[in-house]
Every structure is written in structure tokens, then in C-alpha cells.
Amino acid sequence: MTARNKNIAAVAGFILALILCYVLAISNTIRTKEEYSALKAEEALFNNIPRQLSVLNEKNAYYDSLLRKFKIGGTSMQHNLLKAVNQNAEELKLKVIAFNEPHIFEKDGLQVHTYNLTVEGGFNDILAFVYRLEQQTGYGEVVNFYLEKKKNFRTGKEYLQAQLLIRNFD
């Protein structure tokens, strides 16, 4: 056997030894390392679960407090608004003349509800009613406020009526 053949055999043997090492040891090590990394990532997620749970509980408590603050029940927005209108009108000695069905349309992918209602009473009471409805309840914004002075010809008394348009987005 010549030196050239010995060198070729040595190189071939070395390459064969590298292939065997990879198949028997290195590939298993790489696969085990990948499994270890995946398990470490899962462990980090599981260790983070109590903190995420506490954050979600805090958010839940916050949203429940908002619902209690604005007195929103599990019923429809229209029902809750009507309840707030009646409660505020009763406190301010106003008379609710009309509460019409909402006008609903879509704008920029949002549903816009516009509620039309009419109340009757004194000027200061009506202003307080509008303020409470817009600022303290959170059911929407007053987009139009129209006052009209009317006269009852039977009794000869004058009274003030206000028409409100309240808009909210879904």
C-alpha cells in the first residue's frame, strides 16, 4: 500500500468517523437541546401565569366597578339609557314626553346609535338633566339640544320642552 492510498484511506476513515459521531452522538445532543429550549420557554410561561391571572382579576374588578359606577346592567344600552333618563327626570322634577327608537347607521365600521328624547320642565332643571346625562352617566354624547317654549291654551300656562339627540358608538 502506497502512501497515497494510506492517506486516502485515512481521510475516508476520518470522514466515516465524523458521520458516525454525528449520527450516534451529536444529532441526539442537538435534538435534546431543542427540547430543553422548548421546555424552558413553557416553564417561563407557567411561571408567568400567576402574575397574568392577578392582572386579569384586577382588570375584571376595574370593569365591574365601571359598570356599577355607570349603573349598567346586563340589558341593552337603550334600556339602561331609558332607566337613567327616568331616574334623572324624577330627581329633577322633569316630565319625559318622548323617547323614540334609536336611529342606527354604520360609519367607518362602527355602529352609531342616535337616541331622540323630549323632556319638559324648567330651564335650570333641563340644563342639570343634560349635564348629568352627558357627564355623569357615560351613555354617549349630546349632539343636539333644542329648547322650545310652548303654551297650553287651555290653562294659559307656558312651559319649556327640550329635544335631545344622544349619540353613542358600538
C-alpha positions as a printed NumPy array, in Angstrom:
array([[   0.   ,    0.   ,    0.   ],
       [   1.425,    3.29 ,   -1.041],
       [   1.435,    6.485,    0.962],
       [  -1.173,    7.96 ,   -1.325],
       [  -3.575,    5.078,   -0.73 ],
       [  -2.89 ,    5.26 ,    3.013],
       [  -3.763,    8.982,    3.002],
       [  -6.973,    8.346,    1.047],
       [  -7.944,    5.549,    3.44 ],
       [  -7.16 ,    7.76 ,    6.454],
       [  -9.26 ,   10.632,    5.084],
       [ -12.117,    8.251,    4.211],
       [ -11.897,    6.693,    7.678],
       [ -11.877,   10.124,    9.281],
       [ -14.966,   11.202,    7.28 ],
       [ -16.679,    7.916,    8.182],
       [ -15.809,    8.506,   11.861],
       [ -17.285,   12.037,   11.67 ],
       [ -20.5  ,   10.711,   10.139],
       [ -20.785,    8.019,   12.81 ],
       [ -20.141,   10.573,   15.58 ],
       [ -22.836,   12.838,   14.175],
       [ -25.378,   10.034,   13.831],
       [ -24.687,    8.475,   17.217],
       [ -23.967,   11.469,   19.463],
       [ -24.186,   14.975,   18.032],
       [ -27.673,   14.719,   16.447],
       [ -29.113,   13.408,   19.728],
       [ -27.45 ,   16.259,   21.605],
       [ -28.881,   18.87 ,   19.213],
       [ -32.386,   17.352,   19.427],
       [ -32.179,   17.226,   23.227],
       [ -31.01 ,   20.861,   23.308],
       [ -34.032,   21.914,   21.193],
       [ -36.4  ,   20.031,   23.523],
       [ -34.717,   21.664,   26.511],
       [ -35.183,   25.141,   24.992],
       [ -38.868,   24.447,   24.288],
       [ -39.413,   23.18 ,   27.845],
       [ -37.637,   26.245,   29.284],
       [ -39.959,   28.51 ,   27.255],
       [ -43.014,   26.611,   28.575],
       [ -41.666,   26.866,   32.117],
       [ -41.315,   30.625,   31.723],
       [ -44.95 ,   30.784,   30.575],
       [ -46.123,   28.682,   33.509],
       [ -44.137,   30.811,   35.953],
       [ -45.806,   33.911,   34.463],
       [ -49.372,   32.56 ,   34.824],
       [ -49.996,   33.765,   38.428],
       [ -48.987,   37.314,   37.518],
       [ -51.188,   37.261,   34.411],
       [ -54.06 ,   35.876,   36.476],
       [ -53.719,   38.654,   39.042],
       [ -53.614,   41.286,   36.265],
       [ -56.782,   39.81 ,   34.72 ],
       [ -58.514,   39.787,   38.119],
       [ -57.587,   43.456,   38.614],
       [ -58.976,   44.311,   35.162],
       [ -62.152,   42.39 ,   35.943],
       [ -62.605,   44.279,   39.216],
       [ -61.965,   47.6  ,   37.438],
       [ -64.526,   46.872,   34.71 ],
       [ -67.067,   45.735,   37.304],
       [ -66.551,   48.999,   39.189],
       [ -67.139,   50.931,   35.948],
       [ -70.361,   49.007,   35.358],
       [ -71.508,   49.783,   38.903],
       [ -70.463,   53.434,   38.584],
       [ -72.423,   53.953,   35.376],
       [ -75.218,   51.637,   36.595],
       [ -75.076,   49.431,   33.546],
       [ -76.788,   46.098,   33.907],
       [ -76.836,   43.11 ,   31.621],
       [ -79.623,   44.551,   29.478],
       [ -79.479,   46.623,   26.318],
       [ -77.935,   50.059,   26.044],
       [ -81.327,   51.558,   25.175],
       [ -82.904,   50.099,   28.312],
       [ -80.069,   51.387,   30.519],
       [ -80.284,   54.845,   28.941],
       [ -84.051,   54.939,   29.455],
       [ -83.579,   53.924,   33.088],
       [ -81.033,   56.738,   33.602],
       [ -83.312,   59.243,   31.834],
       [ -86.279,   58.307,   34.026],
       [ -84.23 ,   58.385,   37.222],
       [ -82.703,   61.802,   36.469],
       [ -86.044,   63.204,   35.287],
       [ -87.706,   62.045,   38.501],
       [ -84.989,   63.607,   40.67 ],
       [ -85.162,   66.926,   38.8  ],
       [ -88.989,   67.021,   38.567],
       [ -88.974,   66.79 ,   34.765],
       [ -91.515,   65.06 ,   32.572],
       [ -90.295,   62.695,   29.837],
       [ -92.546,   63.357,   26.846],
       [ -90.948,   61.065,   24.252],
       [ -88.186,   58.506,   23.988],
       [ -88.126,   57.349,   20.378],
       [ -86.487,   54.303,   18.834],
       [ -82.805,   54.903,   18.07 ],
       [ -81.586,   55.75 ,   14.612],
       [ -78.835,   53.246,   13.765],
       [ -76.287,   53.556,   10.973],
       [ -72.723,   52.494,   10.239],
       [ -69.831,   54.881,    9.919],
       [ -66.203,   53.791,    9.478],
       [ -67.024,   50.254,   10.587],
       [ -68.752,   51.398,   13.801],
       [ -72.448,   51.244,   14.555],
       [ -73.724,   54.667,   15.581],
       [ -76.883,   54.817,   17.707],
       [ -78.661,   58.168,   17.965],
       [ -81.405,   58.409,   20.589],
       [ -84.066,   61.133,   20.368],
       [ -85.861,   62.16 ,   23.541],
       [ -88.04 ,   65.04 ,   24.666],
       [ -88.354,   66.35 ,   28.226],
       [ -90.477,   69.093,   29.731],
       [ -89.715,   71.284,   32.726],
       [ -87.829,   74.327,   33.956],
       [ -84.748,   75.712,   32.227],
       [ -82.278,   75.074,   35.064],
       [ -83.661,   71.588,   35.63 ],
       [ -83.306,   70.759,   31.943],
       [ -79.709,   72.008,   31.923],
       [ -78.904,   69.929,   35.005],
       [ -80.554,   66.928,   33.314],
       [ -78.435,   67.346,   30.175],
       [ -75.273,   67.737,   32.251],
       [ -75.991,   64.608,   34.277],
       [ -76.875,   62.61 ,   31.199],
       [ -73.717,   63.501,   29.316],
       [ -71.105,   63.833,   32.048],
       [ -72.174,   61.51 ,   34.838],
       [ -73.704,   58.512,   33.092],
       [ -71.391,   57.818,   30.153],
       [ -74.12 ,   56.609,   27.784],
       [ -73.   ,   58.9  ,   24.993],
       [ -72.647,   62.492,   23.981],
       [ -75.391,   65.061,   23.486],
       [ -75.041,   66.092,   19.852],
       [ -78.111,   68.32 ,   19.639],
       [ -80.045,   70.251,   22.242],
       [ -83.133,   72.202,   21.147],
       [ -85.288,   74.228,   23.542],
       [ -88.804,   75.29 ,   22.615],
       [ -91.167,   77.456,   24.629],
       [ -94.777,   76.295,   24.271],
       [ -98.099,   77.479,   25.603],
       [-101.007,   75.396,   26.835],
       [-104.019,   77.326,   25.518],
       [-106.479,   75.599,   27.86 ],
       [-104.708,   76.726,   31.011],
       [-102.837,   79.69 ,   29.567],
       [ -99.544,   78.472,   31.069],
       [ -96.239,   78.402,   29.25 ],
       [ -93.766,   75.559,   29.538],
       [ -90.377,   74.619,   28.143],
       [ -89.655,   71.495,   26.108],
       [ -86.191,   70.253,   25.207],
       [ -85.364,   67.813,   22.45 ],
       [ -82.092,   65.93 ,   22.862],
       [ -80.112,   63.782,   20.475],
       [ -77.723,   61.44 ,   22.258],
       [ -75.168,   59.542,   20.197],
       [ -73.045,   56.564,   21.162],
       [ -70.871,   54.112,   19.254],
       [ -70.764,   50.315,   19.308]])
